[in-house]
């Protein structure tokens, strides 16, 4: 035999608690699904952006290779500058020798 308290408890569980728990489960599931969809969208957008940046970087590297000084040209300029500096040093050494000897 059930008392009024037992009926109230069963009624409360079936009428309030179960629908409330089902609603919470549904909200949680929906929130999780929305979050996963957003993660997929952000992941796709970042992959597309990264691919675009790689293309831009490749184009920039190609432009630099075409339009700026090559390594062989830089070595040639360095060699010419070095030779010129050596000639200047030799002239300074000669002048220093003349001063030391003449004076």
C-alpha positions in Angstrom: 0.0 0.0 0.0 1.3 3.4 -1.0 1.0 6.5 1.1 0.3 10.0 -0.2 4.0 10.8 0.2 4.9 7.8 -2.0 2.5 9.0 -4.7 3.7 12.5 -4.5 7.3 11.3 -4.9 6.5 9.1 -7.9 4.4 11.9 -9.5 7.2 14.4 -8.9 9.8 12.1 -10.5 7.6 11.3 -13.6 6.1 14.7 -14.1 9.0 17.0 -13.3 12.4 15.3 -12.9 12.4 13.0 -16.0 11.3 15.8 -18.4 13.8 18.2 -16.8 16.7 15.7 -17.1 15.6 14.9 -20.7 15.7 18.7 -21.4 19.1 19.1 -19.9 20.4 16.1 -21.9 19.0 17.6 -25.1 20.5 21.0 -24.3 23.9 19.4 -23.6 23.8 17.3 -26.7 22.8 20.3 -28.9 25.5 22.5 -27.4 28.1 19.7 -28.0 26.9 19.3 -31.6 27.1 23.1 -32.2 30.6 23.3 -30.7 31.8 20.4 -32.9 30.3 22.2 -36.0 32.1 25.4 -35.1 35.3 23.6 -34.5 35.0 22.0 -38.0 34.3 25.4 -39.6 37.3 27.0 -37.8 39.5 24.1 -38.8 38.5 24.4 -42.4 38.9 28.2 -42.4 42.4 27.9 -40.9 43.4 25.3 -43.4 42.2 27.5 -46.3 44.0 30.5 -44.8 47.2 28.5 -44.3 47.1 27.3 -47.9 46.5 30.9 -49.1 49.5 32.2 -47.0 51.7 29.4 -48.4 50.8 30.5 -52.0 51.5 34.1 -51.2 54.9 33.2 -49.6 55.8 31.1 -52.6 55.0 34.0 -54.9 57.0 36.3 -52.8 60.0 34.0 -52.8 59.8 33.7 -56.6 59.6 37.5 -56.9 62.7 37.9 -54.7 64.6 35.3 -56.7 63.7 37.0 -60.0 64.1 40.7 -59.0 66.8 40.9 -56.3 70.5 40.2 -56.3 71.7 36.7 -56.7 74.3 35.0 -54.5 76.9 35.0 -57.3 76.4 38.7 -57.9 76.8 39.4 -54.1 80.0 37.4 -54.1 81.3 39.4 -57.0 80.6 42.7 -55.3 82.2 41.4 -52.0 85.3 40.4 -53.9 85.6 43.8 -55.6 85.1 45.6 -52.3 87.7 43.4 -50.6 90.2 44.0 -53.3 89.6 47.8 -53.1 90.0 47.7 -49.3 93.3 45.8 -49.7 94.6 48.5 -52.1 93.6 51.2 -49.6 95.5 49.4 -46.8 98.6 49.0 -49.0 98.6 52.7 -49.8 98.2 53.5 -46.0 101.0 51.2 -45.2 103.2 52.9 -47.8 102.4 56.3 -46.4 103.0 55.1 -42.8 106.4 53.7 -43.9 107.3 57.0 -45.6 106.5 58.9 -42.4 108.4 56.5 -40.2 111.5 56.5 -42.5 111.5 60.2 -43.3 110.9 61.7 -40.1 
